Amino acid sequence: MELLVAMTTDLWMWHSALVQAELKQSSPGAVYFYEFSWHTPCFGSSWAVHAGELPFIFGNLTYPTAWDGTDSDATHSADDPTGGRFELADQMMHAWGAFARSGNPSTADLTWPSYERSTRPTMVFDRGSSAVVYDRNAQRRCLVEGLPTVW
């Protein structure tokens, strides 16, 4: 199942996002690329769900059951007893706020370089700490490059 999710994610969302980022580079203004990798308790904690970052961006980590019916405050607390999700939410809210104010999501605690094809920097938001990864999943990218996008 995880392989199927990875393949469809790569083809449906990630590949299309890469194409959009590269096309956007020909327009004025910087492009910033990110991946949200926090695995919620839902679906057996096997992957980060689509749009899973939205509660973090808006600082709304307290909500009733979502996604598969097992993603809830109780399972979040059991899965993350140290409250790292709140630190990640704070970091993401500051980055999105900085982007809204200045067009650059970098903050005093988070340097986020703009996307460029030669290095493909991606801000990866996840447990523990967020970090920039260059040409993330390069081998997988080579498999989908050149395929038609689905948007």
C-alpha positions as a printed NumPy array, in Angstrom:
array([[  0.   ,   0.   ,   0.   ],
       [  2.824,   2.422,   0.878],
       [  4.409,   1.917,  -2.55 ],
       [  1.096,   2.689,  -4.246],
       [  0.706,   5.871,  -2.176],
       [  4.287,   6.943,  -2.984],
       [  3.815,   6.325,  -6.705],
       [  0.492,   8.143,  -6.964],
       [  1.807,  11.021,  -4.836],
       [  4.851,  11.385,  -7.057],
       [  2.81 ,  11.329, -10.247],
       [ -0.23 ,  13.274,  -9.107],
       [  1.161,  15.942,  -6.808],
       [  4.935,  16.066,  -6.459],
       [  5.783,  15.914, -10.175],
       [  3.18 ,  18.564, -10.987],
       [  4.513,  20.78 ,  -8.18 ],
       [  8.066,  20.462,  -9.549],
       [  6.896,  21.426, -13.037],
       [  5.   ,  24.413, -11.626],
       [  8.026,  25.571,  -9.613],
       [ 10.271,  25.394, -12.645],
       [  7.755,  27.199, -14.873],
       [  7.247,  29.893, -12.222],
       [ 10.979,  30.645, -12.268],
       [ 10.546,  32.408, -15.607],
       [  8.205,  34.905, -13.913],
       [  9.267,  37.734, -11.619],
       [  9.544,  36.848,  -7.952],
       [ 11.037,  33.964,  -6.059],
       [  9.61 ,  30.461,  -5.812],
       [  9.726,  28.454,  -2.576],
       [  9.273,  24.687,  -2.435],
       [  8.359,  22.616,   0.621],
       [  7.356,  19.141,   1.674],
       [  5.348,  18.39 ,   4.767],
       [  6.546,  15.04 ,   6.105],
       [  4.847,  14.776,   9.502],
       [  3.163,  11.384,   9.676],
       [ -0.107,  11.683,  11.565],
       [ -1.482,   8.663,  13.451],
       [ -3.976,   8.008,  10.67 ],
       [ -3.442,   5.259,   8.104],
       [ -1.099,   3.53 ,  10.529],
       [  1.321,   6.494,  10.541],
       [  2.593,   5.237,   7.184],
       [  2.765,   8.567,   5.361],
       [  2.04 ,  12.261,   5.581],
       [ -1.473,  12.876,   4.328],
       [ -2.369,  15.38 ,   1.612],
       [ -3.148,  18.773,   3.186],
       [ -1.878,  17.531,   6.559],
       [  0.076,  20.763,   6.915],
       [ -3.006,  22.986,   6.989],
       [ -3.716,  22.635,  10.735],
       [ -0.025,  23.418,  11.371],
       [  0.028,  26.492,   9.122],
       [ -3.063,  27.917,  10.794],
       [ -2.128,  26.809,  14.318],
       [ -5.262,  24.733,  14.689],
       [ -3.904,  21.461,  16.05 ],
       [ -6.94 ,  20.797,  18.221],
       [ -9.71 ,  19.39 ,  16.099],
       [-12.14 ,  16.485,  16.099],
       [-11.444,  13.305,  14.168],
       [-10.131,  13.728,  10.623],
       [ -9.01 ,  11.676,   7.608],
       [ -9.438,   7.969,   8.382],
       [-11.273,   8.422,  11.679],
       [ -8.225,   7.737,  13.858],
       [ -6.618,  11.171,  13.487],
       [ -7.729,  12.925,  16.667],
       [ -6.428,  14.91 ,  19.623],
       [ -6.121,  11.73 ,  21.672],
       [ -4.054,   9.907,  19.053],
       [ -1.927,  13.022,  18.456],
       [ -1.13 ,  13.241,  22.163],
       [ -0.235,   9.551,  22.326],
       [  1.835,   9.777,  19.132],
       [  3.599,  13.002,  20.148],
       [  3.791,  13.086,  23.965],
       [  6.477,  15.805,  23.982],
       [  4.323,  18.224,  21.958],
       [  6.721,  18.602,  19.04 ],
       [  3.761,  19.25 ,  16.772],
       [  3.173,  22.573,  18.521],
       [  6.779,  23.636,  17.918],
       [  6.469,  22.647,  14.256],
       [  3.198,  24.569,  13.953],
       [  4.855,  27.647,  15.459],
       [  7.725,  27.365,  12.995],
       [  5.35 ,  26.98 ,  10.045],
       [  3.092,  29.847,  11.133],
       [  6.123,  32.136,  11.377],
       [  7.342,  31.073,   7.918],
       [  3.935,  31.6  ,   6.284],
       [  3.573,  34.934,   8.094],
       [  7.009,  36.049,   6.883],
       [  6.068,  35.061,   3.358],
       [  2.801,  37.004,   3.562],
       [  4.658,  40.095,   4.823],
       [  7.732,  40.073,   2.605],
       [  7.443,  37.422,  -0.095],
       [ 10.206,  35.428,   1.636],
       [  9.362,  32.664,   4.155],
       [ 12.755,  32.79 ,   5.898],
       [ 12.682,  33.702,   9.573],
       [ 15.34 ,  34.283,  12.218],
       [ 15.203,  30.568,  13.025],
       [ 14.641,  29.182,   9.534],
       [ 16.604,  29.999,   6.393],
       [ 14.576,  28.962,   3.366],
       [ 16.318,  29.483,   0.012],
       [ 14.322,  30.122,  -3.122],
       [ 13.861,  27.266,  -5.563],
       [ 16.202,  26.955,  -8.502],
       [ 16.519,  24.106, -10.947],
       [ 20.265,  23.6  , -10.452],
       [ 19.996,  22.72 ,  -6.737],
       [ 16.239,  22.201,  -6.189],
       [ 16.129,  23.252,  -2.515],
       [ 13.118,  21.909,  -0.632],
       [ 12.181,  22.892,   2.906],
       [ 11.167,  19.672,   4.625],
       [  8.883,  20.191,   7.626],
       [  8.926,  17.168,   9.917],
       [  9.381,  15.828,  13.427],
       [ 12.452,  16.958,  15.289],
       [ 13.553,  19.753,  13.034],
       [ 12.84 ,  21.251,   9.68 ],
       [ 15.654,  21.545,   7.175],
       [ 16.45 ,  22.355,   3.584],
       [ 17.245,  19.327,   1.459],
       [ 18.779,  19.773,  -1.966],
       [ 17.358,  17.734,  -4.862],
       [ 15.226,  15.674,  -2.52 ],
       [ 14.354,  12.28 ,  -3.964],
       [ 16.565,  12.825,  -7.026],
       [ 16.258,   9.203,  -8.156],
       [ 12.474,   9.316,  -7.973],
       [ 12.456,  12.688,  -9.751],
       [ 14.372,  11.159, -12.66 ],
       [ 11.631,   8.524, -13.   ],
       [  8.81 ,  11.052, -13.357],
       [ 10.64 ,  13.8  , -15.237],
       [  9.28 ,  14.197, -18.722],
       [  5.981,  12.479, -17.944],
       [  2.83 ,  14.503, -18.59 ],
       [  1.423,  16.311, -15.597],
       [ -2.079,  15.576, -14.403],
       [ -3.242,  19.102, -13.767]])
